Amino acid sequence: MNNRLKVLRAERDWSQADLAERLGVSRQTVNALETGRYDPSLPLAFRIARVFAQPIEAIFIDTEQGPAA
């Protein structure tokens, strides 16, 4: 799953540590999220959406979508 975390964080001039503190996770978790090595749990995805005041779908992009029905 791709995401826009790095872009959104940069727009706010936040470091990975800044975002981690706002989310209640480690800086390493933020790095893993940004690089696509870790997909967030649903509760964490909702926290991320709240921090950025955007819907989850505007932050996370499903790369495994099948063809449209």
All heavy atoms as TSV, in Angstrom:
chain	resi	resn	atom	element	x	y	z
A	1	MET	N	N	0.847	-1.177	0.000
A	1	MET	CA	C	0.000	0.000	0.000
A	1	MET	C	C	0.896	1.245	0.000
A	1	MET	O	O	1.788	1.373	0.825
A	1	MET	CB	C	-0.887	-0.024	1.249
A	1	MET	CG	C	-1.760	1.186	1.364
A	1	MET	SD	S	-2.840	1.233	2.807
A	1	MET	CE	C	-3.542	-0.370	2.850
A	2	ASN	N	N	0.660	2.114	-0.940
A	2	ASN	CA	C	1.400	3.376	-0.994
A	2	ASN	C	C	0.691	4.413	-0.131
A	2	ASN	O	O	-0.487	4.261	0.182
A	2	ASN	CB	C	1.493	3.884	-2.425
A	2	ASN	CG	C	2.352	2.996	-3.295
A	2	ASN	OD1	O	3.272	2.349	-2.807
A	2	ASN	ND2	N	2.067	2.945	-4.579
A	3	ASN	N	N	1.435	5.441	0.224
A	3	ASN	CA	C	0.814	6.502	1.027
A	3	ASN	C	C	1.498	7.834	0.745
A	3	ASN	O	O	2.540	7.885	0.110
A	3	ASN	CB	C	0.875	6.150	2.516
A	3	ASN	CG	C	2.287	6.085	3.042
A	3	ASN	OD1	O	2.975	7.093	3.114
A	3	ASN	ND2	N	2.746	4.898	3.411
A	4	ARG	N	N	0.863	8.895	1.236
A	4	ARG	CA	C	1.358	10.259	1.037
A	4	ARG	C	C	1.927	10.843	2.331
A	4	ARG	O	O	2.038	12.055	2.471
A	4	ARG	CB	C	0.201	11.144	0.554
A	4	ARG	CG	C	-0.391	10.691	-0.760
A	4	ARG	CD	C	-1.523	11.579	-1.250
A	4	ARG	NE	N	-1.089	12.963	-1.320
A	4	ARG	CZ	C	-1.661	13.964	-0.633
A	4	ARG	NH1	N	-2.686	13.766	0.136
A	4	ARG	NH2	N	-1.203	15.189	-0.751
A	5	LEU	N	N	2.302	9.991	3.284
A	5	LEU	CA	C	2.756	10.482	4.589
A	5	LEU	C	C	3.948	11.427	4.487
A	5	LEU	O	O	3.958	12.483	5.121
A	5	LEU	CB	C	3.115	9.313	5.510
A	5	LEU	CG	C	1.955	8.542	6.087
A	5	LEU	CD1	C	2.469	7.390	6.940
A	5	LEU	CD2	C	1.074	9.443	6.917
A	6	LYS	N	N	4.947	11.050	3.710
A	6	LYS	CA	C	6.151	11.878	3.623
A	6	LYS	C	C	5.824	13.266	3.068
A	6	LYS	O	O	6.307	14.273	3.576
A	6	LYS	CB	C	7.199	11.177	2.760
A	6	LYS	CG	C	8.540	11.859	2.772
A	6	LYS	CD	C	9.579	11.031	2.053
A	6	LYS	CE	C	10.937	11.672	2.170
A	6	LYS	NZ	N	11.980	10.842	1.548
A	7	VAL	N	N	4.978	13.314	2.045
A	7	VAL	CA	C	4.587	14.593	1.438
A	7	VAL	C	C	3.803	15.437	2.436
A	7	VAL	O	O	4.080	16.630	2.619
A	7	VAL	CB	C	3.759	14.353	0.153
A	7	VAL	CG1	C	3.155	15.640	-0.360
A	7	VAL	CG2	C	4.611	13.688	-0.907
A	8	LEU	N	N	2.819	14.821	3.082
A	8	LEU	CA	C	1.997	15.554	4.050
A	8	LEU	C	C	2.839	16.065	5.216
A	8	LEU	O	O	2.662	17.183	5.688
A	8	LEU	CB	C	0.864	14.659	4.556
A	8	LEU	CG	C	-0.183	14.287	3.513
A	8	LEU	CD1	C	-1.088	13.177	4.034
A	8	LEU	CD2	C	-0.992	15.503	3.104
A	9	ARG	N	N	3.764	15.236	5.666
A	9	ARG	CA	C	4.650	15.632	6.774
A	9	ARG	C	C	5.543	16.790	6.344
A	9	ARG	O	O	5.698	17.777	7.074
A	9	ARG	CB	C	5.489	14.421	7.195
A	9	ARG	CG	C	6.437	14.677	8.327
A	9	ARG	CD	C	7.154	13.413	8.751
A	9	ARG	NE	N	7.910	12.766	7.707
A	9	ARG	CZ	C	9.093	13.170	7.267
A	9	ARG	NH1	N	9.653	14.263	7.776
A	9	ARG	NH2	N	9.724	12.518	6.322
A	10	ALA	N	N	6.093	16.706	5.143
A	10	ALA	CA	C	6.979	17.764	4.634
A	10	ALA	C	C	6.232	19.082	4.466
A	10	ALA	O	O	6.790	20.155	4.727
A	10	ALA	CB	C	7.618	17.329	3.326
A	11	GLU	N	N	4.973	19.017	4.024
A	11	GLU	CA	C	4.171	20.232	3.860
A	11	GLU	C	C	4.010	20.988	5.184
A	11	GLU	O	O	3.838	22.205	5.185
A	11	GLU	CB	C	2.788	19.886	3.322
A	11	GLU	CG	C	2.771	19.468	1.873
A	11	GLU	CD	C	1.414	18.989	1.396
A	11	GLU	OE1	O	0.472	18.869	2.210
A	11	GLU	OE2	O	1.293	18.728	0.185
A	12	ARG	N	N	4.070	20.251	6.267
A	12	ARG	CA	C	3.921	20.865	7.593
A	12	ARG	C	C	5.269	21.136	8.264
A	12	ARG	O	O	5.325	21.601	9.384
A	12	ARG	CB	C	3.070	19.959	8.476
A	12	ARG	CG	C	1.611	19.992	8.033
A	12	ARG	CD	C	0.890	18.715	8.409
A	12	ARG	NE	N	-0.505	18.753	7.995
A	12	ARG	CZ	C	-0.926	18.516	6.756
A	12	ARG	NH1	N	-0.064	18.218	5.805
A	12	ARG	NH2	N	-2.217	18.564	6.461
A	13	ASP	N	N	6.352	20.792	7.568
A	13	ASP	CA	C	7.707	20.972	8.089
A	13	ASP	C	C	7.908	20.194	9.391
A	13	ASP	O	O	8.520	20.686	10.329
A	13	ASP	CB	C	8.028	22.468	8.280
A	13	ASP	CG	C	9.519	22.726	8.332
A	13	ASP	OD1	O	10.280	21.954	7.714
A	13	ASP	OD2	O	9.932	23.686	9.016
A	14	TRP	N	N	7.358	18.981	9.442
A	14	TRP	CA	C	7.508	18.109	10.605
A	14	TRP	C	C	8.593	17.080	10.316
A	14	TRP	O	O	8.679	16.554	9.203
A	14	TRP	CB	C	6.230	17.347	10.899
A	14	TRP	CG	C	5.061	18.161	11.347
A	14	TRP	CD1	C	5.061	19.457	11.766
A	14	TRP	CD2	C	3.697	17.729	11.420
A	14	TRP	NE1	N	3.785	19.846	12.098
A	14	TRP	CE2	C	2.924	18.815	11.900
A	14	TRP	CE3	C	3.048	16.541	11.125
A	14	TRP	CZ2	C	1.559	18.730	12.099
A	14	TRP	CZ3	C	1.682	16.456	11.319
A	14	TRP	CH2	C	0.940	17.535	11.807
A	15	SER	N	N	9.370	16.753	11.306
A	15	SER	CA	C	10.314	15.652	11.193
A	15	SER	C	C	9.556	14.343	11.426
A	15	SER	O	O	8.398	14.347	11.870
A	15	SER	CB	C	11.426	15.790	12.241
A	15	SER	OG	O	10.882	15.599	13.541
A	16	GLN	N	N	10.212	13.233	11.148
A	16	GLN	CA	C	9.588	11.942	11.458
A	16	GLN	C	C	9.318	11.837	12.955
A	16	GLN	O	O	8.289	11.311	13.366
A	16	GLN	CB	C	10.472	10.794	10.993
A	16	GLN	CG	C	10.483	10.605	9.498
A	16	GLN	CD	C	11.294	9.408	9.060
A	16	GLN	OE1	O	12.147	8.913	9.792
A	16	GLN	NE2	N	11.042	8.947	7.846
A	17	ALA	N	N	10.221	12.373	13.765
A	17	ALA	CA	C	10.032	12.347	15.221
A	17	ALA	C	C	8.821	13.181	15.631
A	17	ALA	O	O	8.071	12.787	16.535
A	17	ALA	CB	C	11.296	12.833	15.929
A	18	ASP	N	N	8.618	14.321	14.973
A	18	ASP	CA	C	7.446	15.164	15.268
A	18	ASP	C	C	6.154	14.396	15.001
A	18	ASP	O	O	5.237	14.393	15.821
A	18	ASP	CB	C	7.443	16.437	14.409
A	18	ASP	CG	C	8.556	17.403	14.747
A	18	ASP	OD1	O	9.029	17.408	15.900
A	18	ASP	OD2	O	8.964	18.158	13.835
A	19	LEU	N	N	6.085	13.760	13.840
A	19	LEU	CA	C	4.887	13.005	13.490
A	19	LEU	C	C	4.708	11.821	14.439
A	19	LEU	O	O	3.594	11.551	14.896
A	19	LEU	CB	C	4.946	12.526	12.035
A	19	LEU	CG	C	3.756	11.695	11.560
A	19	LEU	CD1	C	2.434	12.438	11.769
A	19	LEU	CD2	C	3.939	11.291	10.109
A	20	ALA	N	N	5.797	11.136	14.744
A	20	ALA	CA	C	5.720	9.995	15.661
A	20	ALA	C	C	5.134	10.411	17.001
A	20	ALA	O	O	4.278	9.712	17.563
A	20	ALA	CB	C	7.109	9.387	15.842
A	21	GLU	N	N	5.567	11.549	17.515
A	21	GLU	CA	C	5.059	12.036	18.803
A	21	GLU	C	C	3.560	12.316	18.710
A	21	GLU	O	O	2.803	11.976	19.614
A	21	GLU	CB	C	5.815	13.293	19.211
A	21	GLU	CG	C	5.422	13.814	20.581
A	21	GLU	CD	C	6.235	15.028	20.999
A	21	GLU	OE1	O	7.420	15.114	20.633
A	21	GLU	OE2	O	5.664	15.881	21.693
A	22	ARG	N	N	3.129	12.921	17.630
A	22	ARG	CA	C	1.699	13.233	17.455
A	22	ARG	C	C	0.853	11.958	17.356
A	22	ARG	O	O	-0.309	11.943	17.740
A	22	ARG	CB	C	1.490	14.089	16.208
A	22	ARG	CG	C	1.937	15.524	16.376
A	22	ARG	CD	C	1.893	16.279	15.037
A	22	ARG	NE	N	2.027	17.712	15.205
A	22	ARG	CZ	C	3.177	18.355	15.340
A	22	ARG	NH1	N	4.319	17.680	15.348
A	22	ARG	NH2	N	3.199	19.667	15.474
A	23	LEU	N	N	1.458	10.892	16.813
A	23	LEU	CA	C	0.726	9.644	16.623
A	23	LEU	C	C	0.874	8.674	17.794
A	23	LEU	O	O	0.149	7.687	17.874
A	23	LEU	CB	C	1.208	8.942	15.344
A	23	LEU	CG	C	0.935	9.658	14.034
A	23	LEU	CD1	C	1.617	8.920	12.884
A	23	LEU	CD2	C	-0.562	9.777	13.792
A	24	GLY	N	N	1.842	8.923	18.663
A	24	GLY	CA	C	2.085	8.009	19.775
A	24	GLY	C	C	2.782	6.727	19.342
A	24	GLY	O	O	2.537	5.657	19.890
A	25	VAL	N	N	3.661	6.854	18.330
A	25	VAL	CA	C	4.442	5.711	17.848
A	25	VAL	C	C	5.917	6.115	17.811
A	25	VAL	O	O	6.256	7.270	18.057
A	25	VAL	CB	C	3.972	5.246	16.438
A	25	VAL	CG1	C	2.515	4.799	16.467
A	25	VAL	CG2	C	4.182	6.329	15.394
A	26	SER	N	N	6.772	5.170	17.457
A	26	SER	CA	C	8.199	5.483	17.361
A	26	SER	C	C	8.529	6.130	16.021
A	26	SER	O	O	7.770	6.000	15.047
A	26	SER	CB	C	9.032	4.207	17.517
A	26	SER	OG	O	8.858	3.375	16.380
A	27	ARG	N	N	9.671	6.806	15.957
A	27	ARG	CA	C	10.141	7.378	14.696
A	27	ARG	C	C	10.385	6.262	13.685
A	27	ARG	O	O	10.135	6.409	12.490
A	27	ARG	CB	C	11.426	8.179	14.923
A	27	ARG	CG	C	11.880	8.916	13.654
A	27	ARG	CD	C	13.347	9.253	13.648
A	27	ARG	NE	N	14.204	8.096	13.827
A	27	ARG	CZ	C	14.516	7.222	12.862
A	27	ARG	NH1	N	14.032	7.354	11.652
A	27	ARG	NH2	N	15.312	6.197	13.117
A	28	GLN	N	N	10.835	5.109	14.160
A	28	GLN	CA	C	11.080	3.979	13.270
A	28	GLN	C	C	9.784	3.495	12.616
A	28	GLN	O	O	9.781	3.097	11.451
A	28	GLN	CB	C	11.744	2.826	14.038
A	28	GLN	CG	C	13.166	3.117	14.448
A	28	GLN	CD	C	13.295	3.909	15.758
A	28	GLN	OE1	O	12.300	4.334	16.347
A	28	GLN	NE2	N	14.516	4.106	16.213
A	29	THR	N	N	8.678	3.569	13.362
A	29	THR	CA	C	7.378	3.193	12.796
A	29	THR	C	C	6.990	4.153	11.689
A	29	THR	O	O	6.516	3.735	10.627
A	29	THR	CB	C	6.297	3.153	13.891
A	29	THR	OG1	O	6.648	2.140	14.840
A	29	THR	CG2	C	4.923	2.861	13.316
A	30	VAL	N	N	7.196	5.446	11.912
A	30	VAL	CA	C	6.887	6.437	10.878
A	30	VAL	C	C	7.738	6.171	9.640
A	30	VAL	O	O	7.240	6.190	8.518
A	30	VAL	CB	C	7.084	7.883	11.389
A	30	VAL	CG1	C	6.998	8.891	10.250
A	30	VAL	CG2	C	6.068	8.207	12.472
A	31	ASN	N	N	9.009	5.882	9.830
A	31	ASN	CA	C	9.889	5.585	8.704
A	31	ASN	C	C	9.398	4.353	7.949
A	31	ASN	O	O	9.352	4.354	6.708
A	31	ASN	CB	C	11.322	5.382	9.194
A	31	ASN	CG	C	12.274	5.102	8.051
A	31	ASN	OD1	O	12.476	3.950	7.681
A	31	ASN	ND2	N	12.842	6.157	7.495
A	32	ALA	N	N	9.019	3.309	8.664
A	32	ALA	CA	C	8.531	2.082	8.029
A	32	ALA	C	C	7.227	2.336	7.263
A	32	ALA	O	O	7.016	1.784	6.182
A	32	ALA	CB	C	8.341	0.982	9.070
A	33	LEU	N	N	6.363	3.187	7.810
A	33	LEU	CA	C	5.121	3.545	7.117
A	33	LEU	C	C	5.431	4.293	5.824
A	33	LEU	O	O	4.871	3.990	4.764
A	33	LEU	CB	C	4.243	4.422	8.016
A	33	LEU	CG	C	3.544	3.737	9.179
A	33	LEU	CD1	C	3.040	4.772	10.176
A	33	LEU	CD2	C	2.402	2.873	8.678
A	34	GLU	N	N	6.318	5.287	5.915
A	34	GLU	CA	C	6.645	6.116	4.751
A	34	GLU	C	C	7.291	5.318	3.633
A	34	GLU	O	O	7.080	5.604	2.457
A	34	GLU	CB	C	7.565	7.267	5.155
A	34	GLU	CG	C	6.876	8.339	5.946
A	34	GLU	CD	C	7.760	9.537	6.259
A	34	GLU	OE1	O	8.964	9.520	5.930
A	34	GLU	OE2	O	7.221	10.497	6.820
A	35	THR	N	N	8.086	4.329	3.978
A	35	THR	CA	C	8.801	3.550	2.961
A	35	THR	C	C	8.012	2.328	2.500
A	35	THR	O	O	8.492	1.578	1.650
A	35	THR	CB	C	10.182	3.105	3.485
A	35	THR	OG1	O	9.999	2.332	4.677
A	35	THR	CG2	C	11.077	4.299	3.749
A	36	GLY	N	N	6.815	2.132	3.050
A	36	GLY	CA	C	5.966	1.030	2.625
A	36	GLY	C	C	6.336	-0.320	3.193
A	36	GLY	O	O	5.839	-1.355	2.737
A	37	ARG	N	N	7.205	-0.349	4.187
A	37	ARG	CA	C	7.585	-1.614	4.816
A	37	ARG	C	C	6.555	-2.060	5.859
A	37	ARG	O	O	6.619	-3.188	6.337
A	37	ARG	CB	C	8.959	-1.493	5.482
A	37	ARG	CG	C	10.099	-1.306	4.496
A	37	ARG	CD	C	11.467	-1.430	5.154
A	37	ARG	NE	N	11.539	-0.889	6.479
A	37	ARG	CZ	C	11.974	0.339	6.801
A	37	ARG	NH1	N	12.369	1.158	5.862
A	37	ARG	NH2	N	12.007	0.730	8.049
A	38	TYR	N	N	5.629	-1.173	6.206
A	38	TYR	CA	C	4.649	-1.472	7.255
A	38	TYR	C	C	3.329	-0.803	6.893
A	38	TYR	O	O	3.297	0.381	6.563
A	38	TYR	CB	C	5.181	-0.941	8.594
A	38	TYR	CG	C	4.214	-1.018	9.750
A	38	TYR	CD1	C	3.853	-2.243	10.296
A	38	TYR	CD2	C	3.670	0.132	10.299
A	38	TYR	CE1	C	2.958	-2.311	11.366
A	38	TYR	CE2	C	2.785	0.075	11.372
A	38	TYR	CZ	C	2.437	-1.149	11.894
A	38	TYR	OH	O	1.562	-1.211	12.944
A	39	ASP	N	N	2.262	-1.582	6.910
A	39	ASP	CA	C	0.917	-1.036	6.722
A	39	ASP	C	C	0.314	-0.815	8.104
A	39	ASP	O	O	0.385	-1.699	8.965
A	39	ASP	CB	C	0.037	-1.998	5.925
A	39	ASP	CG	C	0.441	-2.086	4.465
A	39	ASP	OD1	O	1.029	-1.121	3.952
A	39	ASP	OD2	O	0.175	-3.131	3.842
A	40	PRO	N	N	-0.296	0.335	8.331
A	40	PRO	CA	C	-0.810	0.634	9.670
A	40	PRO	C	C	-2.046	-0.196	10.019
A	40	PRO	O	O	-2.789	-0.623	9.128
A	40	PRO	CB	C	-1.187	2.113	9.576
A	40	PRO	CG	C	-1.548	2.298	8.143
A	40	PRO	CD	C	-0.599	1.396	7.386
A	41	SER	N	N	-2.244	-0.398	11.299
A	41	SER	CA	C	-3.494	-0.988	11.767
A	41	SER	C	C	-4.605	0.013	11.478
A	41	SER	O	O	-4.344	1.203	11.229
A	41	SER	CB	C	-3.421	-1.256	13.271
A	41	SER	OG	O	-3.302	-0.016	13.969
A	42	LEU	N	N	-5.837	-0.433	11.524
A	42	LEU	CA	C	-6.956	0.481	11.284
A	42	LEU	C	C	-6.993	1.614	12.307
A	42	LEU	O	O	-7.151	2.780	11.922
A	42	LEU	CB	C	-8.267	-0.297	11.262
A	42	LEU	CG	C	-9.471	0.443	10.708
A	42	LEU	CD1	C	-9.201	1.023	9.324
A	42	LEU	CD2	C	-10.668	-0.488	10.668
A	43	PRO	N	N	-6.813	1.329	13.623
A	43	PRO	CA	C	-6.792	2.453	14.577
A	43	PRO	C	C	-5.683	3.468	14.284
A	43	PRO	O	O	-5.899	4.679	14.390
A	43	PRO	CB	C	-6.585	1.774	15.935
A	43	PRO	CG	C	-7.120	0.388	15.751
A	43	PRO	CD	C	-6.778	0.036	14.323
A	44	LEU	N	N	-4.496	2.991	13.886
A	44	LEU	CA	C	-3.404	3.914	13.573
A	44	LEU	C	C	-3.729	4.700	12.303
A	44	LEU	O	O	-3.471	5.906	12.230
A	44	LEU	CB	C	-2.086	3.165	13.408
A	44	LEU	CG	C	-0.865	4.015	13.033
A	44	LEU	CD1	C	-0.665	5.183	14.004
A	44	LEU	CD2	C	0.379	3.147	12.963
A	45	ALA	N	N	-4.324	4.069	11.311
A	45	ALA	CA	C	-4.710	4.780	10.089
A	45	ALA	C	C	-5.697	5.899	10.409
A	45	ALA	O	O	-5.586	7.004	9.871
A	45	ALA	CB	C	-5.314	3.801	9.074
A	46	PHE	N	N	-6.643	5.647	11.321
A	46	PHE	CA	C	-7.585	6.694	11.718
A	46	PHE	C	C	-6.872	7.823	12.464
A	46	PHE	O	O	-7.194	8.997	12.261
A	46	PHE	CB	C	-8.714	6.115	12.583
A	46	PHE	CG	C	-9.845	5.549	11.782
A	46	PHE	CD1	C	-10.017	4.184	11.670
A	46	PHE	CD2	C	-10.745	6.381	11.119
A	46	PHE	CE1	C	-11.063	3.657	10.931
A	46	PHE	CE2	C	-11.793	5.863	10.376
A	46	PHE	CZ	C	-11.948	4.490	10.280
A	47	ARG	N	N	-5.888	7.498	13.309
A	47	ARG	CA	C	-5.119	8.552	14.003
A	47	ARG	C	C	-4.359	9.403	12.998
A	47	ARG	O	O	-4.312	10.633	13.117
A	47	ARG	CB	C	-4.152	7.939	15.028
A	47	ARG	CG	C	-4.826	7.467	16.284
A	47	ARG	CD	C	-3.905	7.322	17.483
A	47	ARG	NE	N	-2.646	6.649	17.263
A	47	ARG	CZ	C	-2.449	5.331	17.429
A	47	ARG	NH1	N	-3.435	4.548	17.776
A	47	ARG	NH2	N	-1.254	4.816	17.241
A	48	ILE	N	N	-3.758	8.749	12.013
A	48	ILE	CA	C	-3.024	9.480	10.975
A	48	ILE	C	C	-3.975	10.418	10.231
A	48	ILE	O	O	-3.655	11.594	10.011
A	48	ILE	CB	C	-2.338	8.495	10.004
A	48	ILE	CG1	C	-1.208	7.747	10.720
A	48	ILE	CG2	C	-1.818	9.217	8.763
A	48	ILE	CD1	C	-0.678	6.532	9.973
A	49	ALA	N	N	-5.136	9.919	9.871
A	49	ALA	CA	C	-6.122	10.749	9.165
A	49	ALA	C	C	-6.532	11.947	10.008
A	49	ALA	O	O	-6.663	13.066	9.497
A	49	ALA	CB	C	-7.346	9.903	8.798
A	50	ARG	N	N	-6.720	11.747	11.311
A	50	ARG	CA	C	-7.089	12.865	12.196
A	50	ARG	C	C	-5.964	13.893	12.296
A	50	ARG	O	O	-6.212	15.104	12.254
A	50	ARG	CB	C	-7.457	12.346	13.586
A	50	ARG	CG	C	-8.876	11.836	13.690
A	50	ARG	CD	C	-9.304	11.632	15.131
A	50	ARG	NE	N	-8.466	10.691	15.874
A	50	ARG	CZ	C	-8.651	9.368	15.892
A	50	ARG	NH1	N	-9.641	8.825	15.221
A	50	ARG	NH2	N	-7.854	8.598	16.595
A	51	VAL	N	N	-4.730	13.420	12.421
A	51	VAL	CA	C	-3.583	14.333	12.536
A	51	VAL	C	C	-3.477	15.229	11.311
A	51	VAL	O	O	-3.202	16.419	11.423
A	51	VAL	CB	C	-2.270	13.540	12.767
A	51	VAL	CG1	C	-1.044	14.391	12.497
A	51	VAL	CG2	C	-2.220	13.003	14.195
A	52	PHE	N	N	-3.731	14.660	10.135
A	52	PHE	CA	C	-3.623	15.428	8.891
A	52	PHE	C	C	-4.958	16.035	8.447
A	52	PHE	O	O	-5.015	16.714	7.434
A	52	PHE	CB	C	-3.035	14.570	7.777
A	52	PHE	CG	C	-1.572	14.266	7.973
A	52	PHE	CD1	C	-1.141	12.975	8.221
A	52	PHE	CD2	C	-0.617	15.275	7.932
A	52	PHE	CE1	C	0.200	12.684	8.409
A	52	PHE	CE2	C	0.725	15.001	8.116
A	52	PHE	CZ	C	1.131	13.700	8.357
A	53	ALA	N	N	-6.021	15.777	9.198
A	53	ALA	CA	C	-7.358	16.299	8.893
A	53	ALA	C	C	-7.767	15.970	7.460
A	53	ALA	O	O	-8.238	16.828	6.710
A	53	ALA	CB	C	-7.425	17.802	9.158
A	54	GLN	N	N	-7.538	14.711	7.083
A	54	GLN	CA	C	-7.895	14.244	5.740
A	54	GLN	C	C	-8.517	12.860	5.862
A	54	GLN	O	O	-8.223	12.124	6.806
A	54	GLN	CB	C	-6.655	14.172	4.850
A	54	GLN	CG	C	-6.026	15.513	4.587
A	54	GLN	CD	C	-5.102	15.481	3.396
A	54	GLN	OE1	O	-5.103	14.544	2.610
A	54	GLN	NE2	N	-4.307	16.514	3.256
A	55	PRO	N	N	-9.338	12.479	4.888
A	55	PRO	CA	C	-9.876	11.115	4.915
A	55	PRO	C	C	-8.765	10.097	4.666
A	55	PRO	O	O	-7.767	10.399	3.991
A	55	PRO	CB	C	-10.909	11.100	3.789
A	55	PRO	CG	C	-10.594	12.276	2.933
A	55	PRO	CD	C	-9.843	13.265	3.778
A	56	ILE	N	N	-8.938	8.916	5.203
A	56	ILE	CA	C	-7.946	7.855	5.032
A	56	ILE	C	C	-7.625	7.647	3.550
A	56	ILE	O	O	-6.460	7.482	3.175
A	56	ILE	CB	C	-8.436	6.542	5.677
A	56	ILE	CG1	C	-8.429	6.685	7.211
A	56	ILE	CG2	C	-7.587	5.355	5.253
A	56	ILE	CD1	C	-9.024	5.512	7.948
A	57	GLU	N	N	-8.647	7.686	2.706
A	57	GLU	CA	C	-8.453	7.431	1.272
A	57	GLU	C	C	-7.578	8.480	0.598
A	57	GLU	O	O	-7.015	8.224	-0.463
A	57	GLU	CB	C	-9.807	7.380	0.541
A	57	GLU	CG	C	-10.720	6.281	1.016
A	57	GLU	CD	C	-11.537	6.670	2.247
A	57	GLU	OE1	O	-11.473	7.841	2.688
A	57	GLU	OE2	O	-12.233	5.803	2.788
A	58	ALA	N	N	-7.455	9.660	1.195
A	58	ALA	CA	C	-6.602	10.709	0.638
A	58	ALA	C	C	-5.135	10.509	1.030
A	58	ALA	O	O	-4.252	11.136	0.456
A	58	ALA	CB	C	-7.082	12.079	1.106
A	59	ILE	N	N	-4.898	9.631	1.996
A	59	ILE	CA	C	-3.538	9.401	2.496
A	59	ILE	C	C	-2.982	8.070	2.001
A	59	ILE	O	O	-1.826	7.980	1.596
A	59	ILE	CB	C	-3.520	9.446	4.039
A	59	ILE	CG1	C	-4.014	10.816	4.523
A	59	ILE	CG2	C	-2.118	9.144	4.574
A	59	ILE	CD1	C	-4.254	10.896	6.016
A	60	PHE	N	N	-3.813	7.043	2.029
A	60	PHE	CA	C	-3.374	5.691	1.663
A	60	PHE	C	C	-3.977	5.281	0.331
A	60	PHE	O	O	-5.169	5.452	0.097
A	60	PHE	CB	C	-3.772	4.688	2.754
A	60	PHE	CG	C	-3.101	4.981	4.064
A	60	PHE	CD1	C	-3.768	5.689	5.039
A	60	PHE	CD2	C	-1.800	4.571	4.303
A	60	PHE	CE1	C	-3.157	5.992	6.248
A	60	PHE	CE2	C	-1.179	4.869	5.503
A	60	PHE	CZ	C	-1.848	5.582	6.467
A	61	ILE	N	N	-3.122	4.717	-0.540
A	61	ILE	CA	C	-3.535	4.309	-1.870
A	61	ILE	C	C	-3.411	2.797	-1.968
A	61	ILE	O	O	-2.325	2.242	-1.789
A	61	ILE	CB	C	-2.664	4.972	-2.976
A	61	ILE	CG1	C	-2.799	6.507	-2.875
A	61	ILE	CG2	C	-3.052	4.501	-4.346
A	61	ILE	CD1	C	-1.705	7.158	-2.102
A	62	ASP	N	N	-4.516	2.123	-2.236
A	62	ASP	CA	C	-4.528	0.665	-2.350
A	62	ASP	C	C	-3.923	0.272	-3.693
A	62	ASP	O	O	-4.505	0.538	-4.739
A	62	ASP	CB	C	-5.954	0.138	-2.214
A	62	ASP	CG	C	-6.027	-1.368	-2.262
A	62	ASP	OD1	O	-4.960	-2.036	-2.293
A	62	ASP	OD2	O	-7.143	-1.908	-2.254
A	63	THR	N	N	-2.770	-0.354	-3.666
A	63	THR	CA	C	-2.084	-0.758	-4.908
A	63	THR	C	C	-2.499	-2.154	-5.351
A	63	THR	O	O	-2.072	-2.609	-6.400
A	63	THR	CB	C	-0.549	-0.727	-4.726
A	63	THR	OG1	O	-0.203	-1.572	-3.632
A	63	THR	CG2	C	-0.073	0.688	-4.479
A	64	GLU	N	N	-3.329	-2.840	-4.562
A	64	GLU	CA	C	-3.742	-4.206	-4.893
A	64	GLU	C	C	-5.188	-4.255	-5.346
A	64	GLU	O	O	-5.822	-5.302	-5.271
A	64	GLU	CB	C	-3.521	-5.109	-3.690
A	64	GLU	CG	C	-2.076	-5.224	-3.306
A	64	GLU	CD	C	-1.849	-6.190	-2.155
A	64	GLU	OE1	O	-2.743	-7.005	-1.866
A	64	GLU	OE2	O	-0.782	-6.133	-1.554
A	65	GLN	N	N	-5.715	-3.149	-5.820
A	65	GLN	CA	C	-7.100	-3.124	-6.301
A	65	GLN	C	C	-7.223	-3.985	-7.539
A	65	GLN	O	O	-6.382	-3.925	-8.438
A	65	GLN	CB	C	-7.532	-1.703	-6.660
A	65	GLN	CG	C	-8.066	-0.928	-5.498
A	65	GLN	CD	C	-8.613	0.408	-5.970
A	65	GLN	OE1	O	-7.939	1.128	-6.695
A	65	GLN	NE2	N	-9.806	0.743	-5.543
A	66	GLY	N	N	-8.279	-4.754	-7.584
A	66	GLY	CA	C	-8.566	-5.555	-8.767
A	66	GLY	C	C	-9.280	-4.680	-9.788
A	66	GLY	O	O	-9.529	-3.504	-9.556
A	67	PRO	N	N	-9.630	-5.264	-10.920
A	67	PRO	CA	C	-10.346	-4.494	-11.933
A	67	PRO	C	C	-11.727	-4.077	-11.431
A	67	PRO	O	O	-12.330	-4.777	-10.640
A	67	PRO	CB	C	-10.461	-5.460	-13.111
A	67	PRO	CG	C	-10.083	-6.802	-12.595
A	67	PRO	CD	C	-9.346	-6.616	-11.308
A	68	ALA	N	N	-12.195	-2.952	-11.904
A	68	ALA	CA	C	-13.505	-2.442	-11.497
A	68	ALA	C	C	-14.595	-3.385	-12.003
A	68	ALA	O	O	-14.484	-3.947	-13.091
A	68	ALA	CB	C	-13.714	-1.048	-12.059
A	69	ALA	N	N	-15.632	-3.525	-11.218
A	69	ALA	CA	C	-16.735	-4.433	-11.601
A	69	ALA	C	C	-17.650	-3.758	-12.593
A	69	ALA	O	O	-17.764	-2.593	-12.687
A	69	ALA	CB	C	-17.509	-4.825	-10.361
